[in-house]
Amino acid sequence: MNETIAVRERDLGTPASLQTEMVNLTIDGKLLEVPMGTSVMHAAALAGINIPKLCATDSLEAFGSCRLCLVDIEGRRGHPASCTTLVEEGMVVQTENDTLHKLRRNVMELYISDHPLDCLTCPANGNCELQDMAGVVGLRSVRYGFDGANHLDDTTDNSNPYFAYDSSKCIVCNRCVRACEEVQGTFALTIDKRGFESRVTAGQNDGFLGSDCVSCGACVQACPTSSLMEKSVIDLGQPEHAVITTCAYCGVGCGFKAEMKGDKVIRMTPWKDGKANRGHACVKGRFAWGYATHQDRILNPMIRKSITDPWQEVSWDEAINYAASEFRRIQDQHGRDAVGGITSSRCTNEETYLVQKLVRAAFGTNNVDTCARVCHSPTGYGLKMTLGESAGTQTFDSVMHTDVVIVMGANPSAAHPVFASRLKRRLRQGARLIVIDPRQTELVSSPHIQADYHLPLRPGTNTAMLTAMAHVIVTENLVNETYVAERCDTAAFNEWRSFVSQPQNSPEVMAEICGVSADDIRGAARLYATGGNGSIYYGLGVTEHSQGSTTVMAIANLAMATGNVGREGVGVNPLRGQNNVQGSCDMGSFPHEFPGYRHVSDNQVRSLFEQAWGVPLQSEPGLRIPNMFDAALSGSFKGLYCQGEDIVQSDPNTQHVAAAMAAMECVVVQDLFLNETAKYAHVFLPGSSFLEKDGTFTNAERRISRVRKVMEPKAGMADWEVTCALARALGYPMSYEHPSQIMDEIASLTPTFTGVSYERIQELGGSVQWPCNEQAPEGTPTMHIDEFVRGKGRFMLTQYVPTEERSSRKFPLLLTTGRILSQYNVGAQTRRTDNVAWHAEDLLEIHPVDAEDRGIRSGDKVSVKSRAGETALRATVTERVQPGVVYTTFHFPESGANVVTTNNSDWATNCPEYKVTAVQIQRVTSESAWQNRWNRFHDIQQRLLQGETLSAEDLAHADHNHQHEPDEAVAKV
């Protein structure tokens, strides 16, 4: 187990001042020097003097309502509140005397006179600020009885699945309301009525579940009583100790305290010192961790000869030895390159490194890839070509210094909500916003947020849009000529300038392609180029296109042309989807690269790894994931080791993927649950959750953070131990005693990681951003400060090439996909939590015009048919999408969203074009052929899992009456 810390962290009362000018003052006889702008309360806390407080907390701006923190200040009348009073030069403060003591006790007496006196049975007992302050001020009795008006019989709102709101315990300190506004930015809570009648309400008395509350937990975290309390604490009691770890959901990489009682997690609370999240969280990281102990977890290894055979539970040794023998048999019969592996963006850096090492060193092939292939591989290619490094340029904190933000092809409120909260805070402070997205996301218009420009372009026209914006910047002389001359390749820039200046790249021409007015394109381009610090944040709506790499290069072109790379508040910032997708790329998961993005054909680099790993390595790139599928169907690829990815659900053209999986002779799946891919597996190796492992994750800002084990692996082995055991069974020894040794090996072989170790991460406060080496011993928060990693920035030509996937009379609508706040990726984790209370199925958003043409109303079941396949979803009619565009998510396997997506992909990286699929929608009354097949296949797998052997008649009956027959290889199953 890992080192533990106290559950409760010290609260300094108000936020720290960021000013540099210092002020001298005296508090209780102590001479202090603190930054100007510091509150008296905060200054006292720095001196070890704790002034009583209830409404104040260092995560929120001072409010001054509770009147407990009164102090005396020499020369000043009355008793000012220390939380709202700022220090002054020469100020003399007294925090304790008889008068102050009496005032505070009287105030506390009023609070307690309308508060239940059930401390012994209260779930906050032992961790309650109200209880603490009653003791601090010496309250021993209450003179006021409970005969008059009070709130003791107020009801409790239990609508939220994760926390309860007990109004009778509320002291109306406003902390929850302020947290919802300042930290989260949702403005879902308010104080209703006035005076004695004041109560906290969610929405318009809608209850927490029915309101705009996004269940981030900020209000629960801020509450000083048990009024807002996690149901897990109510049920299980207060935690005893905590372990710092890192969230295993999106690419923000939030730091969390796993608060424990023994080896049981009681709650997850955001770590105040987490540099990625600064003490904030979202509904997934904060509450949706119950999947780790869900009954669906497979805890014993299983094998079967054929995917039509029942699963047999076996020992770890038997399962691993069987898998190794099958891989060796396949290689002996079909050649070295007949097998490969897929690394996981959900596993740690150390585990991912070992999988690619196993494939290269034990299998002897470069047939290794990762899920980044289907999400952010264009980011790696595009940024490498232009800036010289395959990663984002900034910290998340950098957004607080931006003046103009472009958010393109991303919905951070749903997919990266903690970053979105910080972005919205900056927007409320006055930063300007440009949203480029086919859909009206929450950022376009929400409480206190209004985009200056929303450019609702047609799906597939990203490159045309950015090239038109570049045309404006060049032809209107908005280029930062000094920056470009000093920092960029002159010849490449001149060629680019000439290209984008051409009339066919003007907004007037591109407007016809993009479906956005030329005036709006020009206005957005001018704002970005002239508005001060300009930053660009983008997501899968940029990369998952046939021109994904081209669009990434177009983004980099804009940033370089305007001088918006290399300092705080600017930059090119990909919003990575999974918790360790950046790390999986860093660790050498692509078939053409070793760790650190170095090509396998580089003799010097390859020699370095050969010497370290003790075996010869291949110099030719291996197969990408789509190549593996094609090779499997052609008969040359027979075996796959898939760790922590559900490629059958997540990859496009599901029936093609399923056919490829069914054609293989040995599929080894290592995961927590029997996912869609496991239906085609011959060996199942139980995985371990993030709560059961040690290691590191690397988030979207290149931040390497520790993951710490808080419980022993439920299946007996952590993922890294399983990979080591498989390597040994293959005859290639991997001998590590702890993941820290794996990181030491990574650091010894990867230039950007040479300064990284678990000890160094701890010394630097829990995380470090690569590059971390001799040149940057404390890491690199901002990239490309003095020069680009590649030397001179390289402008790339971005000729718009229309996608081959186009609408037609038969398929007149364009389907695009995305995520929703409460669910995550393929839903394997979040579907096994109470998050289904918000989103229990994938829905199809359709514009009212398109819905009326088809006689569709919200709630109707509709068929979604493309050139690749057909599925059925429930419709929701909304103006969030434009006419001609429909939208859905892909969190539920039975929805079959990827049944309809095609094999089209990015020209450079084979990243699938998920975001553009031509479809037809019509109202139906029955399930789709895909869903019937999914239901039948799911039933078969459940029977096989229970040990039932299926006859040929069973299989034939299960496959009866296919309306749309899948590939032959799947049909036989």
N, C-alpha and C positions, 0 to 999 in steps of 0.2 A: 504494500500500500504506500501512498505518498504522504508527505508531510501535511499536517492539518493546521488550520488556523481557526481563530475564534469566529463564531457566527456573526457577532455584532461588530461593526466597524465604527470607529470614532467619527462623530459628525461635528464639523467645525462651525455649523450654524448658518453660514452664508457662503456663497462662492468666493474663491480667491480673486483678488484684483490682479489684472494683467498689466497694470501700469508699472513703469520702471522708476519713477521718481519716488524717493523714500521719505517717510515722515517719522518723527520721533515723538513719543508720548509716554505717559506713565499710567499703568493700571495696577491698582492695589500695591503701590510702592515699587513696582517693577518697571525699569526703564526698557522701552521696546523701540525697535525700528522696523517699520512695516511699509509696504507699498501704499502710495496714495490711492484712495478708492477703497481701501479695506474697511470693513465695518468694525465697530468697537467689539462686537461679539466675536468676530473672526480673529481679531488681534488678541483678544483675551485668550481664546482657545489656543492660539499659537504659543502663548506663555504658560499654558497648562491650567488656565483658569476657566472653569466651565460655568458660564452664566445660565441659569435655568431658562428653558424655552419649550414651546410646544408648536407654534406655527412655523418656526424657522428650521431650515435644513440646508446643508451646503450644496444640494443638488438643485435648489430653486432660488430665484431672486427673493430678497427680503420682502416681507409683507407687513409685519408689524401689527398683527391683530390680537395676539393672545395676551399681551401685557404682562407676561411673566419675566421678560428679560430687561426690566427697567434698571437703570443705573443712575448714579449721581455723577455729574460732570462739573468740575470746579468752574465757577463763574457763569453757570447756565441755570436758568430757572427750571423747576419741575424735575421730573424723572423721565428722561427720554428713553425710548426703546433702543437697546444696544444693537439690534439687528439692522435697523434702518438709519442709524447714526454713523456717519463716516468719520474716520480719524482725522485729526487736524494737528498741525505742528504745535508741540508744547501742551497738548491736551492732558489733563489729569483726571483720571476716572477712578471711581470707587464702585465696586460691584457688590459689596455686601456691607450692610449696617442694619440697625434695628428697624429703621423706617422702611427700607427696601424689603427686609424680611417679612414685615407685617403686611405690606402691600401685596407681595407675592402670595402669601398664605391666604389672604382674603380673596384674591383672584382665583386661586386653586379651589377654595371652598365653594365658590360659585359654580365652577365646572363640575365638581363632584356632586353638588346638590341636584344635578339633573343627569346623573350617570348611574347605571346599575352597579351595585356594590357586590359583584359576584366574582371578585378577583380569583378566588380559589378554583373556580370552575371555568373561568374565561380562557379561551384558547391562546390569548396573548400573555397569559400569566408567565412572568419571568422574562418577557421581551416586550414590554409595554412602556412607552415613554410617559404616558399619563400616570401610570403607577409609579414610575421612577421619580417624576417631578413632585408628586404628592409627598414622597419620602424626602426629597431634597429640600422642600420648603418647610418641612416639619409639620404637615397637616396631621392632626390626631383626632379631630372631631369636626362634625359639620353642624352648624347651628340651625340650618334651614331644613325643615322636614320635607317629606315627599307628598304632603297633602295637597299642595297647589298644583298648578299646571306643570306638566313635565312630558318627556318623550319616552318614558320607560316602556310603554306598550307599543312603540313603533314596530312595524313589521320588518321582516328580513327578506331581502331580494336574493333568492337562490337561483335566478334564471341562468346566470353564467355557469358553465360546467366546471370552472376552475376556482372561482372565488365567490364569497358571499358578501353582501352588503347589509350589515345590521345597523339600521338607522338609530336604534336606541343607544348605541355606543358612540355615535358621532358627536364630536365637539365643535363641528363647523369651523375648523381651523383653516379650511380652504386649501390645504396642501394637495389633496387629490385633484381638485379643480385646476390648480396651478400646474401640477405635473402633467395633466392632460393637455394643457395649453402650451406650456414652455418646453417640456421635454418631448412629448409625443406629437403635439401639433394637430390633434384631432378635434379639440373643442367639443367633446361629447358630454362633458359634465358641466353643471352650473349650480349655483346656489339659488334655490327657488324661494320666493317670498322674502320677508324682511323681519328683522328683530327676532323675537322669541320663536316665530314660526319658521325661521330659516332652516332649510334642509338641503342636503346634496341630492340632486336628481340627475339621472342619465337621460339625455334627450329631453323630450317633453313628457316626462314621467312614463317613459316607455319601458323602464327596466333595463338592466345592463345588456341583456341579450338582444333586445329589440331596438336598441339605440345605435348610434354611430360608433359606439365603443369598439375598439379593435383588439381589446384584451391584451394589450402589451404588458400590463401589470405595473405600469408606472404609478398608478393611483394606489395600488396595494402596497407598493414599496414605500410610498410617501406617508401612508396613514400612520399616525402615532398611537393609535389605539387598536382595538380588534374590530373596529367598524368594517374595515375592508380586510378580509383574511382569506388566505388560501384554504381551500377545502381539505387539502392534504394535511395541513397543520391542524385543522379542526379535528380531523379523524385520527391522526397519528401522534399529535403532540409536538412540542417544540424540538427542533434539532439541537444536537449537542456540539457538533464540530462541523467544519467546512473544509473542502478541498477546492483549490482553484483549478479550473479546466477551461476548455474552449468549446463553443457550440459546434454541433455537427450538422447544421443545416446550411444556410446560404454562404456566399463568399464574403460576407462582412466579417465573420470570425469573431463574434462577441465573446468576451471573457465572462465566465460565470463562476459563482461559488456554488458547488454542489453541497447543500446543507444536509448533513447526515445524522442519523441516529443509529449507532452501530454501523452495519454495512448497508443500511437501507436509506435511499434518498428520500428526504422529506419534501424538499423543494429546491428549485434552481433559482438563484437570485443573481441579477447582473452585478458584476464586479465593478466597484467604483473606479478602480485603477486600470480597468481594461481599456487600452489605448484605442481599440477599434470602436468600442461602443460607449465609453465614458459613462458607465452605470445605467445604460438603457437596454431594453430588450424588445422582442416581439412575441406574439402569442406562441410561435413555434418553439423558440429557444427557451422561453420562460416557463411554458406549461406542457408542451407536447413531447415530453420525454418518457412517457409511460410505455411506449413501444418496446423499450429495453427489457421490460419484464413481462411482456405480453404473452398470453398463453399460446399464441401461434408460433413463438420461437421454436425452431428446430434445434435440439440440444444434443442429438446423437448423430454421428456420421452414418450415411446410408449409401448403399450401392445397389445396382441392378444391371443385368446384362443388356436388356433392351428397355426402351422407354415404355413398352407395353407390359413390362413385368412389374410386379409389386415391389415397392421399396423394402429393403432388408436393413435393419439396424445392425451395425457392426462396430468393432472397436476402432479407435483412431488409427492404430497400426495397420489393421486390415484395409481400411478405406484408402489410406495413403499409399500403401504398397500396391493395392489394386490399380489405383490411378497411375502410379509410376510405371507399372508393368504394361498397362494399356498404351501409354504414351510411347514407351520404348518399342512395343510391338508395331505400332503405327509407323514409327520412324524406320524401323527395320524393313517394313513392307513397302512403304510409300515414299521414303526419303526424309531427310532431316527437316525440310521445310513444310511437311504435312501437318505440323502442329504449331500452336502459338498461344498467346495469352492476352488478356485484357485487364489492365489495371483499373483501380477504382479511385474516383474522385471523392469518395466518402471515407476512404481509409487514410491513415497517416502517411506523411512523407516517407517514413521509414519502411512501412509496409509496401508502399508503392514502389519504392526503390528496390526492394527485395524481389518483387514480382518481375520487374523488367530485367533484373540481374539473373533470375532463374531462367527466363526465356532465352536470354543471350548466352549465358554461360552453361546452363544445364541442358536446355534443349538444343543449344548451338545454332540458333536462328535469330533474326531480327524481326520476326513476326509478332510484334507487340504493339498495342495501341491502347488508347484510353478514351473515355467518353468525351474528352475535350474535342475529339474528332468531330463530334456531332453538335458542338456548341461554340467553342471559342478558338478552334484551330485557325480560322482566318485572322483572329487577333494576333496570334503568334507570328503568322506569315507577314501580315501587313505592317505591324510595328517593327519587326525585324528588318524589313526592306527599307523603311523610311527613317526610323530613329535609331535602329541598331539593337534593340532589346525587346524581347517578347513579353512585355508586361506593362502595366499602367505606370504612370509617372508620379503620382501624388499619394499623400495620406488622405484619409477621409476628412481629417481636420482641415485640410486645405480648402474645402468648400466654404468655410467660414471667412475666407479672404477673397472670394470671387465676387465679381460685379455683374457678370453676364454668364448664365448657364445654358448650355444646349443639352437637353436630354433627348436622345435619339434611340428609337427602337428599344426602349426600356420602360418598365413601369415599376420604379423602385418602391412605391408605396405598397405593392403587392409582393415583389420578389426580394427586395432589400430594404425592409421597412425601417430598420434602425438608421441606416444612412439617409433614407428619405426624411426622417424626422429632423436630422441635422440640416439637410438641404432646405427643408421648409422653414426652419428657424432663420436661416440666412435670407431666404426670400422675404420673410416677414420683416427683416431688417432693411430691406430695400433693394436687394439684388434683383436683376431682371431675368426673365425666363423665356426660353424658346423650346417648345416641344415639337419634335418631328416624329409623328406616329400616325398610322392609319386610323387609330382608335382614339377616342377621347378618354384619356386616362385621368385618374384622380388629380394629377398635378395640373391639368389644364385649367380646372376650376374647382376649388374646394374652399373651406372656411379660411379666410384671410390670405388665400393664394389665388392669383389669376395670371396665367401665362400672357406675356406680351404678344407672343405669336404662337399659334398652333398651326402647324403645317401638316394637314391630314393627307399625306401623299398616298397614291395608289400602291398597294403592296408590290414590291419588286422594283421600285424606281428610286431607291436610295442614292445610287451613284449619280443619277441624273440630277437629283435635288442638290447634292453637295457640289457637283461641278457647276451648276447654275449659280450657287452662292459664291463659288470661287471666281466665276466670271465677273460678278459684281465687285468683288474685292479688288480684282486686278484692273478692270476697266474704269473704276471710279477712284483709282489711286489710293486705295486704303491699305496697301501692303506696307508692312513695317520694313522698309528698305534697309535700314541700318542693321536690324537683326538678321535679315536674310543674307546680307552681304558678309556679315561676320560669322554666321553660324552654319550656313547651308552651301551645298554644292552649286556653284554659279551656273554651270552648263545645264544641269538638270532643272534648275529653277527657270532659266530662260526658255527652255523647251516647254516646260509646264505653263509658263505665262502665255506663250504663244498659243498653246493648245486651248486653254480655258478661255482665251480672248476671242476665239472664233465665234462668229454669229450663231452657229448652230448650238452653242452651249449657253446662250443667253437665257434669262428667266422667261422671256416671252416665248421662246421655242420650247423650252423644257416644261413650261406650265401645261402645255397640251399633253405631255407625257405623264407628268406627276399628278395632274388634277388639282394643282394648287395655283392660286393667282400669282402672276408675275410680281405684282406690287408687294404681296406678303413675302415672297422669296427675297426681293430686294431689301425690304425693311428688316428682315431677320439677318441678312448678311451684313448690312450696315451696323446694326446693333451689336452683333458679335465682334465686328472689326474695330469699332470705335467706342465701345461701352466701358473700357477699362480692362481689368483682369477677366479674361474669357476662358471658361473651362467647358470641356465636352465630356459627358458621361453617356455611355452607350451600352446596349445589351444585345440579346439574341436577335432582336429585330433588325440588327445590323449584320450580324455574322451569318445567320441561317438563311442565306440567299445564294443564288448562283453567282452573284458578284459580291459575296461577303468580303473576300480579301480586298477587292477593289474599293469597296466602301470604307474599310478600315484605313486604307492608304489615302483615300480622299479626306477622311477626318484628320489624319496626320498632316496632310498638305495644308488644310485650313489653319491648323494650329501653328505650323511653322511660318506660314505667310503673314500671320498677324502677330508673330512674336509671343505666342501664348504657350511656350514650353520652357521649363527650367527654373521656375520660381513658385512661391506660394500663390494659391488662388487661381491657377491656370491648369493646363495639362490635358492629356488624353487618357481617359479613365474607363477601361472596360469594367462593367459590373459582372463579375464572375458568378455563375449560377450556383454551383455546389461548394461545399465547405472547403474542399481541397483541390479544386480543379486547377488552380494556379500551381499548387504543389505537385500535382500529378504530371504536369508538363515540365516543371523544373527538374523532376526526378528522372527524366529520360524515357517517358512512356511512349513517345512517338517512334515509329519504326526506323526513322532516318537519323535519330539523334540520341547521343548519350546524355546523361545528366549534365545540366548546364547548357543545353541547346548547342551541342557540338556534334558535327556531322560524323556519321560512322565511317565515312570514306577518308577522313583525316588520319593519315598514318600515325602522326605523333600522338594524337588524342587516343586513338585505338590502342596504340602500344602502351599507353599509361594504364588503361583499363585491363589490358591483357596481363600486364605485370601484377596488378593488384588482385585480379581475380584468378590468375593462374591457369588460364585456358586461352586458346586462340579464339578470336572473335571475327564475325563476318563483316566485310567492308561494304556490302551492298544493302540498301534499305530493304526492310521486309514488307509484309503485306499490311495495308491499312484495313480497318474494320470492313468497309464495303468490299475490298478485295478478298478478304477472308470468306465472306458470304458467297461471292461469285465462284471462288475456288472450291468451296464446299459443294456447290451445286454441279460444278464440272468434274468433281471427283478427285481433286488433287489436295484438298485440305480436309483432314479427317479428325483432328483433335484440338480441343480448346480448353484452356484453364481460365475461367472467368471469375474474377474476385470482385464482389460488391457492386455489380452492375446488372441491371435488368434490361438487356439489349432487345429482347423480344417485345417489350412494351415501349421502350424509349426510342428505338431506332425507326426510321421511316419505312413505309411499305411493309407492314407487319407480316403479311403472308409470304413475302419474299424472304424475310429474315427467318420466319418459322420453318420454311422449307429448307433453308440452309442449315439450320440447327438440326433438323430431323435427318439430314443427310450425313451427319458426322457420326463417327464410330465411338468416340469418347469425349463427352462434354462433362467437365468438372466445374460445378458451381459452388462457390464459397459465399455464403450470405446468411442473414439472420432468419429469413423466411423462405418458404417455398414460393418463389416468385414465378412470373411467366416464363422466364428462361429456364428455371428448374424443371419445368414440364418436359424439357428436352434433354435433361441431364442423366448421366449414367452414374455419377458420383456426386453426392451432396456433402460438403464439408461445412459444419456450422460455423458461422462467423461470430464476431464479438462486437458489441456496440461501443460507442465512444466512452461510455462510463466504465468499460472493462479493459481499457488499454492505456499504455503510456506511449507518448510520441509527440509529434508536432503536426499542426496544420499550417498552411500558408494561404492567407486570404487575398482578396483582390488588390490590396495595396502593398503586396509583397511582404506582409507581416508574418513572421514565423512565430507561432505561439504554442505554448506547451499544452498538451492533452495529458491529463493525469488520471490514473486508474483510481476509481473510488469503490469498486467492487471486483471481486475475482471473476474471471470469465465464466459465464454460466455453463458453457459447454466444455470447460476444462482447459482450453487453449486460446490465446490471443491470436489474431490473424497473422502476425509476423512469425509466431511460432509454427503455425500450420505451414506457411511457405517454406520455412527452414526444414521442416520435416519432409516435405515433398522433395525438396532439393536433395536432401540426404538419400532418400529412397531412389532418386534418379542417379545416384553415384557422385553427386557434387556436394561436398560438405559445406554447410554454412553454420558457423559456430559463433553465436552471439549469446551473451548472458542477459543483456538488457538492451532496449531500443537506443539508449544513449550511445552504445558502441556502434550501432548502425549509423547514427548521425555523425559520429566521429569519422567513419569511413566516407560518408558523403562529403564531409568537409575536406577530407584529404584529397578528394578527386575532383572537386567542383570549385573553380575559382571564385564564384560569387558567394560561396558558403564557407570559405576557409576560416573565417572567424567565428563560425557558429558552433556552439556546444550547449548542452543543457545548463551548464554552469554559467556560461556567458549570457544566455537568455535570462536566467534568474538575476544576474548582476544588473542587467539593463531594465529591470522592472517588469519582466514577464514576457517580453516579446522583442523582436528585432527585425528590421526590414533589410532584405538583401538588396544590393550587394553588401555583405559584411565581411571584410577582409582587412589586410594591412592598410590599404588606402582608406578604408572606411570602418574603423574598429567598432564604432557604435551604430553601424548600419547606415542606410541611405533613405531618409524619408522622401526626398525629392530627387528625381532622376534628371540627368541631362542639364545640370546647372551651368557649367562653364562651356561644355561642348557635348554633343551627342555621343552616345556610346560608340557609334560607328564612325565618329569623327565629324564629318560634315553631314548635316541633314540632307536627305535625298528626296526630292520631289518626284512623284511617280505620275504618269499619265493615267487618267481614269476615264477612258472611253466607255460611255454607257452602251451596254449590250443587253437588249431585252431578254428576259427569261424565256425559255422554250415552253414553260407552263403558262398558258394564256387562257383567258375565258373564251367561250365559244357559245354558239346557240344551244348546244347540248349541255355545256357546263358554264353557265353565265355568271356565276358568282365566284369571288376569290375568298378562300378560307385562309385565315391566319390564326396562329395559336399563341398562347402565353400561359401565365400562371395566375393563381389567385392567392390572397394572403394566407388563408388558413391551411392550405395544402402545399405539399412540397414535391416537386419532381414527379416521379411515377407513383407517389402516394404510399409507398411501402411502409413508411414510418407514420406519417400523419393520419392515414386511414385507420390506424390501430390506436388512435387516441380520440378524445372527445372533440377534436377539431371538426369532426363530421357534423357537429351541431350547426356549423356555419355553411358547410359545403359538402353535401352528401353524394353529389353526382356531378359529372361534367355537363355543362349546359352550352347550348349554341346561341350566341347573341346574333340577332338579325334585325336590320333596320325596319321600321314600320312600313315603309314603301314596299320593300321586298316581301315582307310578311303578308301585307294586304294582297299583293299580286298572287300569292300562293294560298290564300285563305288560312293563314297560320296565326294562332294566338299564343300568348305566353302560356306555357304549360303543356302545349301540344307536343306529342312525339313526332319527330320529323326524320326522314331519311336524309343522309348526307352521302351523296354518291360522287365519286371522282373517277378519273381514268384508271386508278389503281385498285379501287375497292369501294365498299359501301358499309356504312354503319348507321346507327340511329341514336339520336340524342333528344333531350327535351329542350324546347325552344324558349328563349326569353326575348321578348320584343323590346328593343331599346335604341335610342339615338346615340348611344356611345359609339356605335359603328356607323360608318357612312353607307349610303346606298351602294349596292354592288359588292359589299364586303361582309363576311360573316366571321365569327370568332369563337373559339372554344379553348378549353384547357385539356390537359392530358393526364390527370391525376388518378383516374380510375381505369383499370384494365378492361373492364367490361364495356366501357364506352368505345373502345377501339378507335381512338382519334388517329392513331398512326396507321390504321388500316387504309385510310384514304390518302395519306401523304405519299408522295412519289419518290422515285429514285434520283430526281434531279439534285445536283449538288454544286458547291462552289468549284470554280474552275481550277483553283490552285490547291485546295486542301481536301476536297470531297466532303466538306461539311454539308449535310443535307439541307435542302431548301424547304424547311418546314413552313416557312412563313408565306408561301405562295402555292396554293393548290386550287385549281379550278374545280368547282363542284356545282351540283344541282341540289336544291333542297325541295322536298315536298312532304306534305303531311301524311303520316301513316298511322296505322292502328296496331301494328305488330312489331316485334323485335326484328332487327336486321339479321341477314344470314350470318354475318360475323358474330353477332351476340348469341344467336342460337348455337353456333359452333363453339363459342367461348364457354357457354354454359355447359354444353355437353362435355367438352374437354376438361373443364374444371371438375365436373362430377366424376369423370374417369380417374383423374389424378387423385381425388379424395379417396376413391375406392382402392386405388393402388397403394396409397399411403397407409391405408388400414390393413394392408396385406392381402387383399383380394386379387386373385388371378383372373384376368378377363379372357373370356373365350373369343373366338373369331366372330361368333354370332353377336356377342356384346359389342364388339368394336364396330361391326357392320351396322348394328342398330343405332349406335351412338352417332354414326356418320350418315344416317338415313336422311334422304330428302334435302340434300344441299341444293340451294337455289343457285348459288354462285360457288362453284367448286374451287377450292384452293389448289395450290400447286400439288402435284402428284405425291411428292415426298411427305406432305402433311396429310393429305387425304388418307394415306394408308394407315395413319395413326387414329 
